[in-house]
Amino acid sequence: MWKAGKYVKKRVVIIVLDSAGVGAAPDSALYGDEKSNTLVNTAAFTGGLYLPNLQSLGLGNIETIAGVEQAADSKAAYGKMQERSRGKDTITGHWEMMGIVLEQPFPTYPKGFPASLIAEFEKKTGLKTLGNKAASGTEIIEELGNEHINTGYPIVYTSADSVFQIAAHEKVIAPEKLYNICRLAREMLRGEHSVGRVIARPFAGEQGSFYRTGGRRDYSLPPPESILQLLDNAGQKVAGVGKINDIFAGRGIHGSFGSSDNLEGLAHTAALLKSQDFDVIFTNLLDFDQKYGHRNDPKGYAGALEEFDRHIPEIIEVLADDDLLIITADHGCDPTQKHSTDHTREYVPLLVYSPRLRPGTALGLRETFADLGQTVADYFALAATAWPGRSFLPLLRGL
């Protein structure tokens, strides 16, 4: 389309509020998550959320959330999505959005990694290791940080997710060396031990005040071909903001813009919209999950939601008439569930806005996250018959 004397291309912006689930999925009991509802329980715990912009888009029409009213004439279409893949981790959720449905979950290690695996890792790196257990990242560096400094041995740990995490103080093992160690681990972890992600966790500080720095890097298992490759083959350029590039191992991503927090991720998103350089902007906002969900901090989670809400107008005001904005999540991480700091198996919200498309449309319950990818393909008039899911674009057009 033409606007102000120049051609403005059609674009899609996907913003993933990492872990912002909206209620236990039907199979949540299999995961011990039947009482989970990240947004609803966070709102109840904090006495209600103030989210006027999300409310106007229709968030309150998806679930009854304290402080978020229903919008009779919501500006966006609204609904929720159910995950078809087995699992409740970041990679599984994002991959399914782009058409990859996993029949088998990634392996997890609640009792730590097999001794043979650790021995192989130590042989490949030439380093002994500390830890080898499931643990909170902030707690394990406090527990083993001094021993790590004294010995130079990296700290290896996991969580309820399929992750092989390696923590090291930046003054003991420089970040670049840590990244090389993680690459070796990624090459090693194949076959039955194909964990979803190897994660570098550099930290700094002293005993009693250790803190994780912004140098985190994720090394994901390379995904099968996804709708990102379909877009690529059609000449559509995709920008990954936050950890999107890591999640997809760079496949189908043309530009990667890392972020240390939500505000930086939102700033990148707004700048990319203004630049006109990309056709799809795929953003992950990690603070909800990393800083608050996993740390059982509902007040912090509520604050992050309200901060995001305040910045929604900055995104909407730079959307062109033919742009499509999708706000969703990849799983839950209910911060009120004190028995666990793990992800939770939940539905995720779905809000879809475009100046040219029909507002206030009820999208209902989508049976798979893959409906999102199908809709993106449909928006660019691409046939995605090789992937599952059903486009909701006809509903947005009133068809």
C-alpha positions in Angstrom: 0.0 0.0 0.0 1.0 3.6 -0.4 1.2 6.0 2.6 2.6 9.5 2.8 4.2 9.2 -0.7 5.9 5.8 -0.2 5.2 2.2 -0.3 4.5 0.6 3.1 4.6 -3.2 3.0 2.3 -5.6 4.8 3.9 -6.9 8.1 3.1 -9.2 11.0 4.3 -8.5 14.6 4.2 -11.4 17.1 4.8 -10.5 20.7 5.2 -13.5 23.1 4.7 -12.7 26.8 6.9 -15.5 28.0 4.8 -17.7 30.4 1.6 -15.5 30.5 -0.8 -18.5 30.6 -4.6 -18.1 31.1 -5.7 -21.4 32.8 -4.9 -25.0 33.2 -5.0 -27.0 30.0 -7.2 -30.2 29.9 -4.2 -32.4 30.4 -2.6 -30.2 33.1 -3.0 -32.9 35.8 -0.4 -35.0 34.0 2.0 -32.2 34.7 0.8 -31.5 38.3 -0.5 -28.1 37.1 -4.3 -28.5 37.4 -4.6 -25.4 39.7 -2.4 -23.2 37.6 -3.7 -20.0 36.0 -0.9 -17.5 35.7 -2.7 -14.3 34.8 -5.8 -15.0 36.9 -4.0 -16.1 40.0 -1.4 -13.3 39.8 -4.3 -10.8 39.6 -6.1 -12.4 42.6 -2.9 -12.4 44.7 -2.1 -8.8 44.0 -5.7 -7.5 44.4 -6.2 -6.9 40.7 -4.2 -5.8 37.7 -4.3 -2.4 36.0 -4.1 -3.2 32.3 -6.2 -0.6 30.5 -4.6 -1.2 27.0 -4.8 -5.0 27.2 -8.4 -4.5 28.5 -9.3 -2.4 25.5 -7.9 -5.1 23.2 -10.1 -7.7 24.8 -7.9 -9.5 27.4 -10.8 -9.5 29.9 -13.0 -11.3 27.3 -10.7 -14.3 27.4 -10.8 -15.0 31.2 -12.2 -13.3 34.3 -9.1 -11.4 35.6 -9.4 -9.2 38.6 -9.1 -5.6 37.6 -9.4 -6.3 33.9 -13.0 -5.8 32.7 -14.6 -7.3 29.6 -14.7 -5.0 26.6 -18.0 -4.9 24.8 -16.4 -3.4 21.8 -12.8 -4.6 22.0 -10.3 -3.2 19.6 -8.8 -6.6 18.9 -10.0 -10.1 18.2 -9.5 -12.4 21.2 -9.4 -16.0 22.1 -7.0 -18.6 23.6 -4.9 -21.4 22.3 -4.3 -24.9 23.5 -0.9 -26.7 23.0 -1.0 -29.9 21.1 2.6 -30.9 21.6 3.7 -32.7 24.7 5.7 -30.5 27.1 5.4 -27.1 28.6 8.7 -25.4 27.7 9.7 -22.4 25.7 11.0 -24.2 22.7 8.0 -26.5 22.4 5.6 -23.6 22.6 7.4 -21.4 20.0 8.1 -24.3 17.6 4.4 -25.2 17.7 3.5 -21.6 16.8 5.5 -22.1 13.6 3.9 -25.4 12.8 6.2 -28.0 14.6 4.1 -30.2 16.8 6.1 -32.6 19.0 4.8 -36.1 19.6 7.5 -36.8 22.2 8.7 -34.3 24.8 12.3 -33.3 25.1 14.2 -35.3 27.8 14.3 -33.9 31.3 16.6 -34.8 34.2 14.9 -34.2 37.6 17.6 -36.2 39.4 20.5 -34.7 37.4 22.3 -36.0 34.3 23.6 -39.5 34.1 27.2 -39.9 35.4 28.3 -41.2 31.9 27.0 -38.0 30.3 28.8 -35.7 32.8 32.0 -37.8 32.3 31.8 -37.3 28.5 31.2 -33.6 29.0 34.2 -33.3 31.3 36.4 -35.2 28.8 35.4 -32.9 25.9 35.9 -29.7 27.9 38.9 -30.8 30.0 37.1 -29.4 33.0 35.6 -31.0 36.1 32.1 -29.9 37.0 30.1 -28.9 40.1 26.4 -29.3 40.7 24.7 -31.8 38.4 21.2 -31.4 39.8 17.9 -29.7 39.2 18.0 -26.3 40.9 17.0 -22.7 40.7 19.7 -20.7 38.9 19.9 -18.0 41.5 20.1 -20.5 44.3 22.7 -22.7 42.8 25.2 -19.9 42.2 24.9 -18.9 45.8 25.4 -22.5 46.9 28.3 -23.3 44.7 29.6 -19.9 43.6 32.6 -19.8 46.0 33.6 -23.4 45.3 33.4 -22.5 41.6 35.7 -19.5 42.1 38.2 -21.6 44.1 38.3 -24.5 41.7 37.5 -23.0 38.3 35.0 -25.8 37.7 31.8 -24.7 35.9 28.4 -25.3 37.5 26.2 -27.7 35.6 22.5 -27.9 36.5 19.0 -28.4 35.0 15.4 -27.7 35.9 12.0 -29.2 35.2 12.6 -28.1 31.6 14.7 -29.9 29.0 17.9 -27.8 29.6 21.6 -28.3 30.2 22.7 -25.1 32.0 26.2 -24.1 32.6 27.0 -21.2 35.0 30.3 -19.6 35.5 31.6 -16.4 37.1 32.8 -14.0 34.4 36.1 -13.5 36.1 36.7 -17.2 36.3 35.5 -18.3 32.9 35.2 -15.5 30.5 31.8 -15.4 28.6 33.4 -16.3 25.3 35.0 -19.4 26.8 31.7 -20.3 28.4 30.0 -20.0 25.1 32.5 -22.3 23.5 31.9 -24.8 26.3 28.2 -24.6 25.6 28.7 -25.2 21.9 30.7 -28.4 22.8 27.8 -29.5 25.0 25.3 -28.8 22.3 27.3 -31.0 19.8 27.4 -33.7 22.4 23.8 -33.7 23.5 22.2 -35.7 20.6 20.1 -38.8 20.3 18.4 -39.8 23.6 20.0 -36.8 25.3 18.7 -34.2 22.8 17.8 -31.6 25.3 15.9 -28.6 24.0 18.4 -26.1 25.1 22.0 -25.7 26.3 22.1 -22.4 28.2 25.1 -20.3 29.1 24.6 -18.6 32.5 27.4 -16.1 33.2 27.3 -14.4 36.6 29.2 -11.9 38.7 29.4 -10.5 42.2 30.5 -12.0 45.5 29.2 -14.6 48.0 25.9 -13.3 49.3 25.4 -11.0 46.3 26.1 -13.1 43.2 23.9 -12.1 40.3 23.4 -13.3 36.7 24.6 -11.0 34.1 23.0 -10.1 30.7 25.3 -12.5 28.9 22.9 -15.4 28.7 22.9 -17.4 25.5 20.7 -20.3 24.5 21.9 -23.1 22.1 18.8 -24.8 20.9 18.3 -28.1 19.2 18.0 -27.2 15.5 14.3 -27.5 14.6 12.7 -29.3 11.7 11.5 -27.1 8.8 8.9 -24.6 10.0 6.7 -21.9 8.6 9.7 -19.6 9.1 11.4 -21.4 6.2 8.2 -21.0 4.1 8.3 -17.3 4.7 12.0 -17.3 3.9 11.5 -19.1 0.6 8.8 -16.6 -0.3 11.2 -13.7 0.3 9.6 -12.6 3.6 12.3 -11.4 6.0 11.9 -12.3 9.7 13.5 -10.4 12.6 13.9 -12.2 15.9 13.8 -10.1 19.1 15.0 -11.5 22.4 15.7 -15.2 22.4 13.8 -16.0 19.2 16.9 -16.6 17.1 18.2 -19.0 19.8 15.0 -20.9 20.0 15.0 -21.6 16.3 18.8 -22.0 16.0 18.8 -19.1 13.5 16.7 -21.1 10.9 14.5 -18.7 9.0 15.7 -15.7 10.9 17.2 -12.8 8.9 18.1 -10.5 11.8 18.6 -11.1 15.5 18.2 -8.4 18.1 19.0 -9.6 21.6 17.5 -8.1 24.7 18.3 -8.1 28.4 14.8 -7.3 29.5 11.3 -6.5 28.4 11.9 -2.8 27.8 14.8 -3.4 25.5 12.8 -6.0 23.6 9.9 -3.5 23.2 12.3 -0.8 22.1 13.8 -3.1 19.4 10.2 -4.0 18.3 9.2 -0.4 17.9 12.4 0.5 16.1 12.1 -2.4 13.7 8.5 -1.3 12.9 9.8 2.2 12.1 12.6 0.8 9.9 10.5 -1.0 7.4 13.3 -3.6 7.0 11.5 -6.7 8.0 8.2 -8.4 7.1 7.8 -10.3 10.3 8.9 -9.2 13.7 8.9 -12.1 16.2 9.5 -10.9 19.8 9.9 -12.8 23.0 9.6 -10.8 26.3 11.4 -12.9 28.9 11.0 -11.0 32.2 7.6 -12.5 33.1 9.1 -16.0 33.1 12.8 -15.5 34.0 12.5 -12.8 36.6 9.1 -13.4 38.2 7.5 -16.7 37.3 10.4 -19.0 38.2 11.0 -17.0 41.3 7.4 -17.2 42.7 7.1 -13.4 42.6 3.5 -12.5 41.7 4.0 -8.9 42.7 6.9 -8.6 40.3 4.9 -10.5 37.6 2.0 -8.0 38.0 4.4 -5.1 37.8 5.9 -6.5 34.5 2.4 -6.9 33.0 1.5 -3.4 33.9 4.8 -2.1 32.5 4.1 -3.9 29.2 0.6 -2.5 29.1 1.9 1.0 29.4 4.1 0.5 26.3 1.4 -1.0 24.0 0.4 2.4 22.5 4.0 2.9 21.4 3.7 -0.3 19.3 0.2 0.4 18.0 1.0 4.0 17.0 3.7 2.8 14.6 1.6 0.1 12.9 0.7 0.7 9.3 -2.9 0.1 8.2 -2.0 -3.3 6.7 0.1 -4.5 9.7 -1.1 -7.4 11.9 -0.2 -7.5 15.7 -0.5 -10.7 17.6 0.0 -10.9 21.3 0.2 -14.3 22.9 2.3 -16.6 25.2 4.2 -19.9 25.0 3.2 -21.6 28.3 2.4 -20.7 31.8 4.6 -20.1 34.9 2.2 -19.4 37.7 4.1 -17.5 40.3 1.5 -18.2 43.0 2.2 -22.0 43.0 4.6 -22.1 45.9 5.1 -25.9 45.6 7.0 -25.3 42.4 9.0 -22.8 40.3 8.5 -24.7 37.1 6.5 -23.8 33.9 2.8 -24.7 34.0 0.7 -26.5 31.4 -1.8 -23.8 30.4 -3.9 -22.3 27.7 -2.3 -19.1 26.3 -4.1 -15.8 25.4 -4.6 -14.7 21.9 -5.1 -11.0 21.0 -5.0 -10.0 17.3 -5.2 -6.4 16.2 -5.0 -4.6 12.8 -6.3 -1.2 11.7 -7.9 -2.8 8.7 -9.3 -6.0 10.1 -12.5 -6.6 12.0 -12.3 -5.8 15.8 -14.1 -7.5 18.6 -14.1 -10.9 16.9 -14.2 -13.9 19.2 -11.6 -16.4 17.9 -12.7 -19.1 20.4 -10.5 -21.9 21.6 -7.8 -22.7 19.0 -6.9 -26.4 19.2 -3.2 -25.8 18.5 -0.6 -23.0 18.7 0.0 -23.9 15.0 -3.1 -21.8 14.1 -0.9 -18.8 14.6 1.7 -19.8 12.0 -1.1 -20.7 9.6 -2.6 -17.3 10.0 0.8 -15.6 9.4 1.2 -17.7 6.2 -2.3 -16.9 5.1 -1.7 -13.2 5.7 1.1 -13.3 3.1 -1.1 -15.5 0.8 1.2 -18.5 1.3 -0.1 -22.1 1.3 1.2 -23.9 4.4 -0.4 -27.3 3.7 2.7 -29.1 4.9 2.1 -27.9 8.5 -0.8 -28.4 10.9 -3.2 -25.7 12.1 -6.0 -23.6 10.8 -5.8 -19.9 9.9 -8.1 -17.6 11.8 -7.7 -14.9 9.2 -11.1 -15.5 7.6 -12.7 -14.7 11.0 -10.7 -11.5 11.2 -12.1 -10.5 7.7 -15.6 -11.4 8.7 -15.9 -14.4 6.4 
